[in-house]
Amino acid sequence: MKNWIKQGNHVGIFLALLFIICFVWFWIRPVNQTLHMQLLEIFFYGFRGMNFGSFILGLIQSYIWGYIGVILWHWTCRCCYKKG
C-alpha cells in the first residue's frame, strides 16, 4: 500500500508540473490559443478559461489523475506485485 502512495505522489507531482508548463505555454507561445483552450476544457472538468480558479482546479485534477493512473496500473498489471 505504501508503494502505491509513493508512486501516486510522484506521478501526481509530475502531471501537475506538466499542467503548469502547459498553462504557462499558453502565454509564452500564443499560437492556436483557441485549440489550446479547447483541449484544456476537454481534459479538465470545470476548466473555464485562463484564470486563477481554473489554474488551481487543473493542478488538483492533475495531481489526482496521477493517483488514479497508478491505481489502474497496479490493478491491471499484476507484474508490479511481488510474488510470494
C-alpha positions in Angstrom: 0.0 0.0 0.0 2.8 2.4 0.8 4.3 1.8 -2.6 1.1 3.0 -4.3 1.0 6.2 -2.3 4.6 7.0 -3.0 4.2 6.3 -6.7 0.9 8.2 -6.9 2.6 11.1 -5.3 5.4 11.1 -7.8 3.2 10.8 -10.8 0.8 13.4 -9.5 3.5 15.9 -9.0 4.9 15.2 -12.4 1.5 15.7 -14.0 0.9 18.9 -12.0 4.3 20.2 -13.3 3.2 19.3 -16.9 0.0 21.2 -16.3 1.9 24.3 -15.1 4.1 24.1 -18.2 1.1 23.8 -20.4 -0.6 26.7 -18.6 2.4 29.0 -19.0 3.0 27.9 -22.6 -0.4 29.4 -23.4 1.0 32.8 -22.6 4.6 32.3 -23.9 3.7 31.0 -27.3 0.3 32.4 -28.4 -0.2 30.2 -31.4 -3.6 28.4 -31.8 -4.9 29.6 -28.4 -8.4 28.5 -29.2 -7.2 25.0 -29.8 -5.1 25.1 -26.6 -8.2 26.4 -24.6 -10.5 23.7 -26.1 -8.0 20.9 -25.2 -7.8 22.2 -21.6 -11.6 22.3 -21.4 -11.8 18.8 -22.7 -9.2 17.3 -20.4 -10.0 19.2 -17.1 -13.5 19.1 -15.8 -14.7 22.6 -14.9 -11.9 24.5 -16.7 -13.4 27.8 -17.9 -10.5 29.9 -19.1 -7.0 31.1 -18.2 -7.8 32.4 -14.7 -6.7 31.6 -11.2 -9.6 29.4 -10.4 -9.1 27.2 -13.4 -5.4 27.0 -12.7 -6.0 25.7 -9.2 -8.7 23.3 -10.4 -6.3 21.9 -13.1 -3.5 21.4 -10.6 -5.7 19.5 -8.3 -7.1 17.3 -11.1 -3.7 16.7 -12.5 -2.5 15.5 -9.1 -5.5 13.3 -8.6 -5.1 11.8 -12.1 -1.6 10.7 -11.0 -3.1 8.6 -8.2 -5.8 7.2 -10.5 -3.3 6.2 -13.1 -1.1 4.4 -10.6 -4.0 2.6 -9.1 -5.2 1.5 -12.6 -1.7 0.5 -13.5 -1.3 -1.7 -10.4 -4.8 -3.1 -10.8 -4.3 -4.1 -14.4 -0.6 -5.1 -14.4 -0.1 -7.9 -12.0 3.6 -7.9 -12.8 4.0 -5.0 -10.4 3.2 -7.1 -7.4 5.8 -9.2 -5.5 5.0 -12.9 -5.9 5.2 -14.6 -2.6 
